[in-house]
């Protein structure tokens, strides 16, 4: 890999990651506002599930990207890095999911925290597999 290819790859991942992070932020912000404006009682309990939704969607999209572009070269390889390493990586967030679990535990919602953890991992991997199967 040449220095130019390395710099191009870095730039592509940065752009994709930024777009994915903005998409995640948008879902979180819109979802939180919707919960607040509808006056949903105990709405703060729904906020972690927005992270869950985004993480599962990112895993599903990653499955499609890997199945379609995983062995691509040239322009296809650039799109693979942009979408797989960049966008899906920026869209998904293990750190926010971990924070959500800590908040649930601090509230004493131990069973919900455990269910959230198990569902996040299990559903995320399941969504990845479905994306792979659908796109193959």
The first five atom37 places (N, CA, C, CB, O) and aatype in JSON, in Angstrom:
{
  "aatype": [20, 20, 20, 20, 20, 20, 20, 20, 20, 20, 20, 20, 20, 20, 20, 20, 20, 20, 20, 20, 20, 20, 20, 20, 20, 20, 20, 20, 20, 20, 20, 20, 20, 20, 20, 20, 20, 20, 20, 20, 20, 20, 20, 20, 20, 20, 20, 20, 20, 20, 20, 20, 20, 20, 20, 20, 20, 20, 20, 20, 20, 20, 20, 20, 20, 20, 20, 20, 20, 20, 20, 20, 20, 20, 20, 20, 20, 20, 20, 20, 20, 20, 20, 20, 20, 20, 20, 20, 20, 20, 20, 20, 20, 20, 20, 20, 20, 20, 20, 20, 20, 20, 20, 20, 20, 20, 20, 20, 20, 20, 20, 20, 20, 20, 20, 20, 20, 20, 20, 20, 20, 20, 20, 20, 20, 20, 20, 20, 20, 20, 20, 20, 20, 20, 20, 20],
  "atom_mask": [
    [1, 1, 1, 1, 1],
    [1, 1, 1, 1, 1],
    [1, 1, 1, 1, 1],
    [1, 1, 1, 1, 1],
    [1, 1, 1, 1, 1],
    [1, 1, 1, 1, 1],
    [1, 1, 1, 1, 1],
    [1, 1, 1, 1, 1],
    [1, 1, 1, 1, 1],
    [1, 1, 1, 1, 1],
    [1, 1, 1, 1, 1],
    [1, 1, 1, 1, 1],
    [1, 1, 1, 1, 1],
    [1, 1, 1, 1, 1],
    [1, 1, 1, 1, 1],
    [1, 1, 1, 1, 1],
    [1, 1, 1, 1, 1],
    [1, 1, 1, 1, 1],
    [1, 1, 1, 1, 1],
    [1, 1, 1, 1, 1],
    [1, 1, 1, 1, 1],
    [1, 1, 1, 1, 1],
    [1, 1, 1, 1, 1],
    [1, 1, 1, 1, 1],
    [1, 1, 1, 1, 1],
    [1, 1, 1, 1, 1],
    [1, 1, 1, 1, 1],
    [1, 1, 1, 1, 1],
    [1, 1, 1, 1, 1],
    [1, 1, 1, 1, 1],
    [1, 1, 1, 1, 1],
    [1, 1, 1, 1, 1],
    [1, 1, 1, 1, 1],
    [1, 1, 1, 1, 1],
    [1, 1, 1, 1, 1],
    [1, 1, 1, 1, 1],
    [1, 1, 1, 1, 1],
    [1, 1, 1, 1, 1],
    [1, 1, 1, 1, 1],
    [1, 1, 1, 1, 1],
    [1, 1, 1, 1, 1],
    [1, 1, 1, 1, 1],
    [1, 1, 1, 1, 1],
    [1, 1, 1, 1, 1],
    [1, 1, 1, 1, 1],
    [1, 1, 1, 1, 1],
    [1, 1, 1, 1, 1],
    [1, 1, 1, 1, 1],
    [1, 1, 1, 1, 1],
    [1, 1, 1, 1, 1],
    [1, 1, 1, 1, 1],
    [1, 1, 1, 1, 1],
    [1, 1, 1, 1, 1],
    [1, 1, 1, 1, 1],
    [1, 1, 1, 1, 1],
    [1, 1, 1, 1, 1],
    [1, 1, 1, 1, 1],
    [1, 1, 1, 1, 1],
    [1, 1, 1, 1, 1],
    [1, 1, 1, 1, 1],
    [1, 1, 1, 1, 1],
    [1, 1, 1, 1, 1],
    [1, 1, 1, 1, 1],
    [1, 1, 1, 1, 1],
    [1, 1, 1, 1, 1],
    [1, 1, 1, 1, 1],
    [1, 1, 1, 1, 1],
    [1, 1, 1, 1, 1],
    [1, 1, 1, 1, 1],
    [1, 1, 1, 1, 1],
    [1, 1, 1, 1, 1],
    [1, 1, 1, 1, 1],
    [1, 1, 1, 1, 1],
    [1, 1, 1, 1, 1],
    [1, 1, 1, 1, 1],
    [1, 1, 1, 1, 1],
    [1, 1, 1, 1, 1],
    [1, 1, 1, 1, 1],
    [1, 1, 1, 1, 1],
    [1, 1, 1, 1, 1],
    [1, 1, 1, 1, 1],
    [1, 1, 1, 1, 1],
    [1, 1, 1, 1, 1],
    [1, 1, 1, 1, 1],
    [1, 1, 1, 1, 1],
    [1, 1, 1, 1, 1],
    [1, 1, 1, 1, 1],
    [1, 1, 1, 1, 1],
    [1, 1, 1, 1, 1],
    [1, 1, 1, 1, 1],
    [1, 1, 1, 1, 1],
    [1, 1, 1, 1, 1],
    [1, 1, 1, 1, 1],
    [1, 1, 1, 1, 1],
    [1, 1, 1, 1, 1],
    [1, 1, 1, 1, 1],
    [1, 1, 1, 1, 1],
    [1, 1, 1, 1, 1],
    [1, 1, 1, 1, 1],
    [1, 1, 1, 1, 1],
    [1, 1, 1, 1, 1],
    [1, 1, 1, 1, 1],
    [1, 1, 1, 1, 1],
    [1, 1, 1, 1, 1],
    [1, 1, 1, 1, 1],
    [1, 1, 1, 1, 1],
    [1, 1, 1, 1, 1],
    [1, 1, 1, 1, 1],
    [1, 1, 1, 1, 1],
    [1, 1, 1, 1, 1],
    [1, 1, 1, 1, 1],
    [1, 1, 1, 1, 1],
    [1, 1, 1, 1, 1],
    [1, 1, 1, 1, 1],
    [1, 1, 1, 1, 1],
    [1, 1, 1, 1, 1],
    [1, 1, 1, 1, 1],
    [1, 1, 1, 1, 1],
    [1, 1, 1, 1, 1],
    [1, 1, 1, 1, 1],
    [1, 1, 1, 1, 1],
    [1, 1, 1, 1, 1],
    [1, 1, 1, 1, 1],
    [1, 1, 1, 1, 1],
    [1, 1, 1, 1, 1],
    [1, 1, 1, 1, 1],
    [1, 1, 1, 1, 1],
    [1, 1, 1, 1, 1],
    [1, 1, 1, 1, 1],
    [1, 1, 1, 1, 1],
    [1, 1, 1, 1, 1],
    [1, 1, 1, 1, 1],
    [1, 1, 1, 1, 1],
    [1, 1, 1, 1, 1],
    [1, 1, 1, 1, 1],
    [1, 1, 1, 1, 1]
  ],
  "atom_positions": [
    [[0.85, -1.17, 0.0], [0.0, 0.0, 0.0], [0.9, 1.24, 0.0], [-0.97, 0.0, 1.23], [1.8, 1.37, 0.83]],
    [[0.64, 2.12, -0.92], [1.43, 3.34, -1.01], [0.95, 4.37, 0.01], [1.37, 3.92, -2.44], [-0.13, 4.23, 0.6]],
    [[1.76, 5.39, 0.21], [1.4, 6.45, 1.14], [0.13, 7.18, 0.67], [2.56, 7.46, 1.3], [-0.71, 7.56, 1.48]],
    [[0.01, 7.36, -0.63], [-1.18, 8.01, -1.18], [-2.43, 7.18, -0.92], [-1.01, 8.26, -2.69], [-3.47, 7.73, -0.56]],
    [[-2.35, 5.87, -1.11], [-3.49, 5.0, -0.84], [-3.86, 5.02, 0.64], [-3.17, 3.56, -1.29], [-5.04, 4.99, 0.99]],
    [[-2.87, 5.08, 1.49], [-3.11, 5.14, 2.92], [-3.84, 6.43, 3.3], [-1.79, 5.03, 3.68], [-4.8, 6.41, 4.07]],
    [[-3.37, 7.55, 2.76], [-4.0, 8.84, 3.04], [-5.42, 8.87, 2.48], [-3.17, 10.0, 2.44], [-6.33, 9.36, 3.15]],
    [[-5.62, 8.35, 1.27], [-6.96, 8.3, 0.68], [-7.88, 7.44, 1.54], [-6.89, 7.74, -0.76], [-9.02, 7.83, 1.81]],
    [[-7.4, 6.28, 1.96], [-8.2, 5.41, 2.82], [-8.57, 6.09, 4.12], [-7.44, 4.13, 3.11], [-9.71, 5.98, 4.57]],
    [[-7.63, 6.78, 4.72], [-7.87, 7.51, 5.96], [-8.94, 8.58, 5.75], [-6.57, 8.15, 6.47], [-9.85, 8.73, 6.58]],
    [[-8.83, 9.32, 4.67], [-9.8, 10.38, 4.37], [-11.2, 9.8, 4.15], [-9.37, 11.19, 3.14], [-12.19, 10.35, 4.63]],
    [[-11.26, 8.69, 3.43], [-12.56, 8.06, 3.13], [-13.21, 7.56, 4.41], [-12.38, 6.89, 2.12], [-14.42, 7.74, 4.6]],
    [[-12.43, 6.93, 5.29], [-12.98, 6.45, 6.57], [-13.45, 7.63, 7.42], [-11.94, 5.62, 7.33], [-14.49, 7.55, 8.07]],
    [[-12.69, 8.71, 7.42], [-13.08, 9.9, 8.19], [-14.4, 10.48, 7.68], [-11.98, 10.98, 8.12], [-15.27, 10.82, 8.48]],
    [[-14.55, 10.6, 6.39], [-15.79, 11.14, 5.81], [-16.97, 10.21, 6.15], [-15.66, 11.31, 4.27], [-18.01, 10.67, 6.61]],
    [[-16.79, 8.92, 5.91], [-17.86, 7.96, 6.2], [-18.2, 7.93, 7.68], [-17.46, 6.57, 5.74], [-19.38, 7.89, 8.05]],
    [[-17.18, 7.93, 8.53], [-17.42, 7.93, 9.98], [-18.15, 9.17, 10.44], [-16.1, 7.8, 10.72], [-19.03, 9.1, 11.29]],
    [[-17.77, 10.31, 9.87], [-18.47, 11.55, 10.22], [-19.93, 11.51, 9.82], [-17.79, 12.73, 9.56], [-20.8, 11.93, 10.59]],
    [[-20.21, 11.01, 8.62], [-21.59, 10.91, 8.17], [-22.4, 9.94, 9.04], [-21.64, 10.46, 6.7], [-23.55, 10.2, 9.38]],
    [[-21.77, 8.81, 9.4], [-22.45, 7.85, 10.27], [-22.72, 8.42, 11.65], [-21.62, 6.59, 10.4], [-23.8, 8.22, 12.21]],
    [[-21.75, 9.14, 12.21], [-21.92, 9.75, 13.53], [-23.03, 10.81, 13.5], [-20.6, 10.38, 14.01], [-23.82, 10.9, 14.44]],
    [[-23.09, 11.59, 12.44], [-24.15, 12.6, 12.3], [-25.51, 11.91, 12.19], [-23.9, 13.51, 11.07], [-26.49, 12.38, 12.77]],
    [[-25.58, 10.82, 11.45], [-26.84, 10.07, 11.32], [-27.27, 9.53, 12.69], [-26.69, 8.91, 10.3], [-28.45, 9.59, 13.03]],
    [[-26.33, 8.99, 13.46], [-26.64, 8.48, 14.8], [-27.15, 9.61, 15.69], [-25.4, 7.81, 15.44], [-28.16, 9.46, 16.38]],
    [[-26.45, 10.73, 15.66], [-26.86, 11.89, 16.46], [-28.26, 12.35, 16.05], [-25.85, 13.04, 16.29], [-29.08, 12.69, 16.91]],
    [[-28.53, 12.35, 14.75], [-29.85, 12.76, 14.27], [-30.96, 11.86, 14.77], [-29.85, 12.79, 12.76], [-32.02, 12.34, 15.17]],
    [[-30.73, 10.56, 14.75], [-31.74, 9.62, 15.25], [-31.95, 9.84, 16.75], [-31.31, 8.15, 14.98], [-33.09, 9.88, 17.21]],
    [[-30.87, 9.97, 17.5], [-30.96, 10.19, 18.95], [-31.71, 11.49, 19.25], [-29.55, 10.23, 19.59], [-32.6, 11.51, 20.1]],
    [[-31.35, 12.56, 18.55], [-31.97, 13.87, 18.8], [-33.45, 13.85, 18.41], [-31.23, 14.96, 18.02], [-34.29, 14.3, 19.19]],
    [[-33.75, 13.35, 17.25], [-35.15, 13.31, 16.8], [-35.98, 12.41, 17.71], [-35.24, 12.81, 15.34], [-37.1, 12.76, 18.07]],
    [[-35.44, 11.27, 18.08], [-36.17, 10.36, 18.96], [-36.4, 10.95, 20.34], [-35.42, 9.06, 19.09], [-37.49, 10.82, 20.9]],
    [[-35.39, 11.6, 20.9], [-35.52, 12.23, 22.21], [-36.55, 13.36, 22.17], [-34.16, 12.76, 22.69], [-37.35, 13.5, 23.1]],
    [[-36.52, 14.15, 21.11], [-37.5, 15.24, 20.96], [-38.92, 14.7, 20.82], [-37.16, 16.11, 19.75], [-39.86, 15.24, 21.39]],
    [[-39.05, 13.62, 20.05], [-40.36, 13.02, 19.87], [-40.91, 12.51, 21.2], [-40.3, 11.88, 18.85], [-42.09, 12.7, 21.51]],
    [[-40.07, 11.88, 21.98], [-40.48, 11.39, 23.29], [-40.91, 12.54, 24.18], [-39.34, 10.59, 23.95], [-41.93, 12.47, 24.86]],
    [[-40.13, 13.62, 24.17], [-40.42, 14.78, 25.02], [-41.7, 15.49, 24.59], [-39.24, 15.76, 25.0], [-42.5, 15.88, 25.44]],
    [[-41.89, 15.67, 23.29], [-43.06, 16.43, 22.82], [-44.36, 15.66, 22.97], [-42.88, 16.83, 21.36], [-45.43, 16.25, 23.08]],
    [[-44.28, 14.36, 22.97], [-45.49, 13.56, 23.13], [-45.85, 13.34, 24.59], [-45.32, 12.22, 22.45], [-46.89, 12.75, 24.91]],
    [[-44.98, 13.83, 25.49], [-45.27, 13.72, 26.91], [-45.35, 12.29, 27.4], [-46.56, 14.41, 27.22], [-46.14, 11.97, 28.29]],
    [[-44.53, 11.43, 26.84], [-44.53, 10.02, 27.23], [-43.98, 9.9, 28.65], [-43.69, 9.17, 26.24], [-42.88, 10.35, 28.95]],
    [[-44.78, 9.29, 29.52], [-44.37, 9.11, 30.91], [-43.18, 8.16, 30.96], [-45.55, 8.56, 31.77], [-43.16, 7.13, 30.29]],
    [[-42.19, 8.52, 31.76], [-40.95, 7.74, 31.89], [-40.25, 7.6, 30.54], [-41.24, 6.35, 32.48], [-39.68, 6.55, 30.24]],
    [[-40.29, 8.64, 29.73], [-39.69, 8.62, 28.4], [-38.2, 8.37, 28.4], [-39.97, 9.9, 27.7], [-37.66, 7.85, 27.43]],
    [[-37.53, 8.74, 29.49], [-36.08, 8.51, 29.56], [-35.74, 7.03, 29.49], [-35.51, 9.12, 30.84], [-34.61, 6.67, 29.16]],
    [[-36.7, 6.18, 29.79], [-36.45, 4.73, 29.69], [-36.41, 4.27, 28.23], [-37.53, 3.96, 30.44], [-35.88, 3.2, 27.94]],
    [[-36.97, 5.06, 27.33], [-36.97, 4.71, 25.92], [-35.7, 5.12, 25.2], [-38.16, 5.34, 25.23], [-35.37, 4.56, 24.16]],
    [[-34.98, 6.09, 25.74], [-33.79, 6.63, 25.07], [-32.75, 5.55, 24.77], [-33.17, 7.72, 25.92], [-32.21, 5.55, 23.67]],
    [[-32.43, 4.63, 25.7], [-31.44, 3.6, 25.34], [-31.85, 2.76, 24.14], [-31.2, 2.69, 26.52], [-30.99, 2.25, 23.42]],
    [[-33.13, 2.61, 23.92], [-33.58, 1.79, 22.81], [-33.36, 2.48, 21.47], [-35.05, 1.45, 22.98], [-33.36, 1.82, 20.43]],
    [[-33.18, 3.79, 21.48], [-32.79, 4.49, 20.26], [-31.38, 4.07, 19.85], [-32.87, 6.03, 20.45], [-31.11, 3.84, 18.67]],
    [[-30.48, 3.96, 20.83], [-29.12, 3.47, 20.56], [-29.18, 2.05, 20.05], [-28.24, 3.55, 21.84], [-28.48, 1.7, 19.1]],
    [[-30.02, 1.23, 20.66], [-30.2, -0.16, 20.23], [-30.62, -0.21, 18.77], [-31.24, -0.87, 21.12], [-30.06, -0.98, 17.98]],
    [[-31.6, 0.59, 18.41], [-32.12, 0.63, 17.04], [-31.01, 1.01, 16.05], [-33.29, 1.63, 16.93], [-30.86, 0.37, 15.01]],
    [[-30.25, 2.03, 16.37], [-29.19, 2.49, 15.48], [-28.1, 1.43, 15.36], [-28.58, 3.81, 16.0], [-27.6, 1.19, 14.26]],
    [[-27.73, 0.78, 16.46], [-26.69, -0.25, 16.41], [-27.13, -1.45, 15.57], [-26.33, -0.71, 17.81], [-26.33, -1.99, 14.8]],
    [[-28.37, -1.86, 15.71], [-28.88, -2.99, 14.92], [-28.93, -2.6, 13.44], [-30.29, -3.41, 15.42], [-28.56, -3.41, 12.58]],
    [[-29.37, -1.39, 13.15], [-29.39, -0.94, 11.75], [-27.99, -0.91, 11.16], [-30.03, 0.46, 11.65], [-27.78, -1.29, 10.01]],
    [[-27.01, -0.45, 11.95], [-25.62, -0.41, 11.48], [-25.1, -1.82, 11.2], [-24.71, 0.29, 12.51], [-24.41, -2.03, 10.2]],
    [[-25.43, -2.77, 12.05], [-24.99, -4.16, 11.83], [-25.63, -4.73, 10.57], [-25.35, -5.04, 13.05], [-24.96, -5.41, 9.78]],
    [[-26.9, -4.46, 10.37], [-27.59, -4.93, 9.17], [-26.96, -4.34, 7.91], [-29.08, -4.56, 9.24], [-26.68, -5.05, 6.96]],
    [[-26.74, -3.02, 7.92], [-26.1, -2.37, 6.78], [-24.7, -2.9, 6.53], [-26.05, -0.87, 7.0], [-24.29, -3.08, 5.39]],
    [[-23.96, -3.16, 7.61], [-22.62, -3.71, 7.46], [-22.66, -5.07, 6.8], [-21.93, -3.8, 8.83], [-21.8, -5.39, 5.98]],
    [[-23.65, -5.88, 7.14], [-23.8, -7.18, 6.49], [-23.99, -7.03, 4.99], [-24.96, -7.94, 7.08], [-23.39, -7.77, 4.21]],
    [[-24.81, -6.09, 4.59], [-25.04, -5.85, 3.16], [-23.76, -5.35, 2.49], [-26.18, -4.84, 2.96], [-23.4, -5.81, 1.4]],
    [[-23.09, -4.41, 3.14], [-21.85, -3.85, 2.57], [-20.79, -4.93, 2.41], [-21.31, -2.71, 3.47], [-20.14, -5.01, 1.36]],
    [[-20.61, -5.76, 3.41], [-19.6, -6.82, 3.35], [-19.95, -7.82, 2.25], [-19.47, -7.55, 4.7], [-19.07, -8.24, 1.48]],
    [[-21.22, -8.2, 2.17], [-21.62, -9.17, 1.15], [-21.45, -8.62, -0.26], [-23.06, -9.59, 1.36], [-21.03, -9.35, -1.16]],
    [[-21.76, -7.35, -0.46], [-21.71, -6.75, -1.79], [-20.33, -6.23, -2.19], [-22.7, -5.63, -1.87], [-19.94, -6.33, -3.35]],
    [[-19.6, -5.69, -1.22], [-18.36, -4.99, -1.57], [-17.11, -5.54, -0.88], [-18.5, -3.54, -1.24], [-16.02, -5.02, -1.08]],
    [[-17.27, -6.58, -0.07], [-16.16, -7.08, 0.74], [-14.92, -7.48, -0.03], [-16.61, -8.23, 1.52], [-13.81, -7.36, 0.49]],
    [[-15.07, -7.95, -1.24], [-13.91, -8.35, -2.03], [-13.68, -7.42, -3.22], [-14.08, -9.77, -2.52], [-12.95, -7.76, -4.15]],
    [[-14.3, -6.26, -3.18], [-14.2, -5.31, -4.29], [-12.83, -4.65, -4.32], [-15.3, -4.24, -4.19], [-12.16, -4.5, -3.29]],
    [[-12.44, -4.25, -5.49], [-11.2, -3.5, -5.68], [-11.55, -2.22, -6.43], [-10.13, -4.33, -6.46], [-12.68, -2.05, -6.9]],
    [[-10.6, -1.33, -6.53], [-10.83, -0.07, -7.25], [-11.87, 0.77, -6.55], [-11.27, -0.35, -8.68], [-11.83, 0.94, -5.33]],
    [[-12.81, 1.33, -7.33], [-13.85, 2.19, -6.77], [-14.73, 1.43, -5.78], [-14.72, 2.77, -7.89], [-15.15, 2.0, -4.78]],
    [[-15.0, 0.17, -6.06], [-15.78, -0.65, -5.13], [-15.1, -0.8, -3.78], [-16.05, -2.01, -5.72], [-15.75, -0.79, -2.74]],
    [[-13.77, -0.92, -3.81], [-13.01, -1.01, -2.57], [-13.07, 0.28, -1.77], [-11.57, -1.35, -2.86], [-13.09, 0.25, -0.54]],
    [[-13.09, 1.4, -2.46], [-13.2, 2.7, -1.79], [-14.58, 2.81, -1.14], [-12.98, 3.86, -2.8], [-14.69, 3.28, 0.0]],
    [[-15.64, 2.38, -1.83], [-16.98, 2.41, -1.25], [-17.08, 1.46, -0.06], [-18.02, 2.05, -2.3], [-17.78, 1.75, 0.91]],
    [[-16.39, 0.33, -0.15], [-16.38, -0.63, 0.97], [-15.8, 0.03, 2.22], [-15.56, -1.89, 0.61], [-16.36, -0.09, 3.31]],
    [[-14.68, 0.73, 2.08], [-14.06, 1.42, 3.21], [-14.94, 2.57, 3.68], [-12.65, 1.95, 2.81], [-15.11, 2.76, 4.89]],
    [[-15.5, 3.34, 2.75], [-16.38, 4.46, 3.09], [-17.59, 3.98, 3.9], [-16.85, 5.18, 1.83], [-17.91, 4.55, 4.94]],
    [[-18.26, 2.94, 3.41], [-19.49, 2.49, 4.04], [-19.25, 1.55, 5.22], [-20.35, 1.8, 3.02], [-19.87, 1.7, 6.27]],
    [[-18.35, 0.58, 5.05], [-18.12, -0.41, 6.1], [-17.36, 0.14, 7.28], [-17.38, -1.57, 5.54], [-17.88, 0.2, 8.39]],
    [[-16.13, 0.55, 7.05], [-15.31, 1.07, 8.13], [-15.72, 2.46, 8.57], [-13.87, 1.1, 7.71], [-15.59, 2.8, 9.74]],
    [[-16.21, 3.26, 7.64], [-16.58, 4.64, 7.95], [-18.01, 4.78, 8.44], [-16.38, 5.49, 6.74], [-18.24, 4.96, 9.64]],
    [[-18.96, 4.71, 7.52], [-20.35, 5.01, 7.87], [-20.91, 4.06, 8.94], [-21.22, 4.94, 6.64], [-21.44, 4.52, 9.95]],
    [[-20.79, 2.76, 8.72], [-21.35, 1.81, 9.7], [-20.62, 1.9, 11.04], [-21.26, 0.37, 9.16], [-21.23, 1.75, 12.1]],
    [[-19.32, 2.16, 10.99], [-18.57, 2.33, 12.23], [-18.98, 3.59, 12.98], [-17.09, 2.38, 11.93], [-19.06, 3.57, 14.21]],
    [[-19.24, 4.67, 12.25], [-19.69, 5.91, 12.89], [-21.13, 5.84, 13.35], [-19.51, 7.06, 11.95], [-21.51, 6.47, 14.34]],
    [[-21.95, 5.09, 12.63], [-23.36, 4.95, 12.98], [-23.54, 4.12, 14.25], [-24.14, 4.3, 11.83], [-24.34, 4.47, 15.12]],
    [[-22.81, 3.05, 14.35], [-22.93, 2.2, 15.54], [-22.09, 2.78, 16.67], [-22.48, 0.74, 15.23], [-21.15, 3.54, 16.43]],
    [[-22.43, 2.43, 17.88], [-21.71, 3.0, 19.0], [-21.75, 2.08, 20.22], [-22.28, 4.36, 19.36], [-22.77, 1.98, 20.9]],
    [[-20.67, 1.42, 20.46], [-20.58, 0.58, 21.65], [-20.47, 1.44, 22.91], [-19.37, -0.36, 21.55], [-20.98, 1.07, 23.96]],
    [[-19.8, 2.59, 22.8], [-19.63, 3.43, 23.99], [-20.96, 3.98, 24.49], [-18.67, 4.58, 23.67], [-21.17, 4.03, 25.7]],
    [[-21.85, 4.38, 23.6], [-23.15, 4.89, 24.04], [-23.99, 3.76, 24.62], [-23.89, 5.56, 22.87], [-24.7, 3.96, 25.6]],
    [[-23.92, 2.58, 24.02], [-24.64, 1.43, 24.57], [-24.12, 1.11, 25.97], [-24.5, 0.2, 23.65], [-24.91, 0.82, 26.88]],
    [[-22.81, 1.15, 26.16], [-22.23, 0.89, 27.49], [-22.69, 1.95, 28.49], [-20.69, 0.86, 27.41], [-23.02, 1.63, 29.63]],
    [[-22.72, 3.2, 28.06], [-23.21, 4.28, 28.93], [-24.67, 4.06, 29.3], [-23.03, 5.64, 28.25], [-25.06, 4.24, 30.45]],
    [[-25.48, 3.67, 28.32], [-26.9, 3.4, 28.59], [-27.05, 2.3, 29.65], [-27.62, 3.0, 27.29], [-27.92, 2.38, 30.51]],
    [[-26.21, 1.28, 29.56], [-26.26, 0.18, 30.54], [-25.89, 0.69, 31.93], [-25.32, -0.96, 30.12], [-26.53, 0.32, 32.91]],
    [[-24.87, 1.52, 32.02], [-24.47, 2.09, 33.31], [-25.61, 2.92, 33.9], [-23.21, 2.96, 33.15], [-25.89, 2.82, 35.09]],
    [[-26.26, 3.72, 33.07], [-27.38, 4.54, 33.56], [-28.5, 3.65, 34.07], [-27.9, 5.47, 32.43], [-29.06, 3.92, 35.13]],
    [[-28.83, 2.6, 33.34], [-29.88, 1.68, 33.78], [-29.51, 1.01, 35.11], [-30.13, 0.61, 32.71], [-30.36, 0.88, 35.99]],
    [[-28.26, 0.58, 35.26], [-27.82, -0.04, 36.5], [-27.91, 0.96, 37.66], [-26.38, -0.57, 36.36], [-28.37, 0.61, 38.74]],
    [[-27.47, 2.18, 37.43], [-27.54, 3.21, 38.48], [-28.97, 3.51, 38.9], [-26.87, 4.5, 38.0], [-29.22, 3.9, 40.04]],
    [[-29.91, 3.32, 38.01], [-31.33, 3.52, 38.33], [-31.92, 2.29, 39.02], [-32.13, 3.84, 37.07], [-33.07, 2.31, 39.46]],
    [[-31.13, 1.24, 39.12], [-31.61, 0.02, 39.75], [-32.36, -0.9, 38.81], [-32.48, 0.36, 40.9], [-32.99, -1.85, 39.25]],
    [[-32.31, -0.62, 37.51], [-33.01, -1.43, 36.52], [-32.08, -2.53, 36.0], [-33.53, -0.54, 35.34], [-31.73, -2.56, 34.82]],
    [[-31.68, -3.41, 36.9], [-30.69, -4.44, 36.58], [-31.16, -5.4, 35.5], [-30.34, -5.21, 37.82], [-30.4, -5.74, 34.59]],
    [[-32.4, -5.84, 35.59], [-32.89, -6.8, 34.6], [-33.01, -6.15, 33.21], [-34.26, -7.37, 35.03], [-32.73, -6.79, 32.2]],
    [[-33.41, -4.88, 33.18], [-33.5, -4.18, 31.89], [-32.1, -3.97, 31.32], [-34.22, -2.82, 32.05], [-31.9, -4.11, 30.11]],
    [[-31.13, -3.63, 32.18], [-29.74, -3.45, 31.72], [-29.19, -4.74, 31.14], [-28.85, -2.97, 32.88], [-28.54, -4.72, 30.09]],
    [[-29.44, -5.85, 31.8], [-28.96, -7.14, 31.3], [-29.65, -7.51, 29.99], [-29.18, -8.25, 32.35], [-29.01, -7.97, 29.05]],
    [[-30.96, -7.31, 29.94], [-31.69, -7.6, 28.7], [-31.2, -6.72, 27.56], [-33.21, -7.4, 28.92], [-31.05, -7.19, 26.43]],
    [[-30.96, -5.45, 27.85], [-30.46, -4.52, 26.84], [-29.1, -4.98, 26.3], [-30.36, -3.11, 27.43], [-28.87, -4.95, 25.1]],
    [[-28.23, -5.39, 27.19], [-26.91, -5.88, 26.79], [-27.03, -7.12, 25.91], [-26.05, -6.2, 28.02], [-26.45, -7.19, 24.83]],
    [[-27.79, -8.09, 26.37], [-27.92, -9.34, 25.62], [-28.63, -9.12, 24.29], [-28.69, -10.37, 26.46], [-28.23, -9.68, 23.27]],
    [[-29.68, -8.32, 24.29], [-30.39, -8.04, 23.04], [-29.54, -7.25, 22.07], [-31.68, -7.28, 23.32], [-29.59, -7.49, 20.86]],
    [[-28.74, -6.31, 22.58], [-27.87, -5.52, 21.7], [-26.88, -6.41, 20.97], [-27.12, -4.45, 22.51], [-26.72, -6.31, 19.75]],
    [[-26.22, -7.27, 21.7], [-25.23, -8.16, 21.09], [-25.9, -9.18, 20.19], [-24.39, -8.87, 22.17], [-25.51, -9.34, 19.03]],
    [[-26.91, -9.86, 20.71], [-27.57, -10.92, 19.94], [-28.28, -10.4, 18.71], [-28.55, -11.64, 20.8], [-28.15, -10.97, 17.62]],
    [[-29.03, -9.33, 18.87], [-29.78, -8.78, 17.73], [-28.83, -8.15, 16.72], [-30.8, -7.75, 18.21], [-29.06, -8.23, 15.51]],
    [[-27.78, -7.51, 17.21], [-26.79, -6.92, 16.3], [-26.14, -7.98, 15.41], [-25.72, -6.17, 17.09], [-26.02, -7.8, 14.2]],
    [[-25.72, -9.08, 16.03], [-25.1, -10.14, 15.24], [-26.12, -10.81, 14.32], [-24.47, -11.2, 16.17], [-25.79, -11.18, 13.19]],
    [[-27.35, -10.94, 14.79], [-28.41, -11.48, 13.94], [-28.68, -10.58, 12.74], [-29.68, -11.67, 14.74], [-28.87, -11.06, 11.63]],
    [[-28.71, -9.28, 12.98], [-28.94, -8.32, 11.89], [-27.8, -8.35, 10.88], [-29.11, -6.89, 12.45], [-28.02, -8.25, 9.67]],
    [[-26.57, -8.49, 11.38], [-25.42, -8.63, 10.48], [-25.59, -9.85, 9.59], [-24.11, -8.74, 11.28], [-25.38, -9.78, 8.38]],
    [[-25.97, -10.97, 10.17], [-26.15, -12.21, 9.42], [-27.28, -12.04, 8.39], [-26.46, -13.38, 10.38], [-27.14, -12.47, 7.24]],
    [[-28.4, -11.42, 8.78], [-29.5, -11.21, 7.84], [-29.05, -10.33, 6.68], [-30.71, -10.57, 8.56], [-29.38, -10.6, 5.52]],
    [[-28.3, -9.29, 6.98], [-27.79, -8.44, 5.91], [-26.89, -9.21, 4.95], [-27.02, -7.28, 6.5], [-26.97, -9.02, 3.73]],
    [[-26.03, -10.07, 5.5], [-25.16, -10.91, 4.66], [-25.98, -11.83, 3.77], [-24.2, -11.73, 5.54], [-25.71, -11.96, 2.58]],
    [[-26.98, -12.48, 4.35], [-27.8, -13.43, 3.6], [-28.61, -12.73, 2.52], [-28.73, -14.19, 4.55], [-28.67, -13.2, 1.39]],
    [[-29.22, -11.62, 2.86], [-30.06, -10.9, 1.9], [-29.23, -10.4, 0.72], [-30.76, -9.73, 2.58], [-29.67, -10.47, -0.43]],
    [[-28.04, -9.91, 1.0], [-27.22, -9.31, -0.06], [-26.43, -10.34, -0.86], [-26.26, -8.3, 0.55], [-25.91, -10.03, -1.92]],
    [[-26.35, -11.54, -0.36], [-25.56, -12.58, -1.07], [-26.32, -13.2, -2.21], [-25.13, -13.67, -0.12], [-25.8, -14.08, -2.9]]
  ]
}
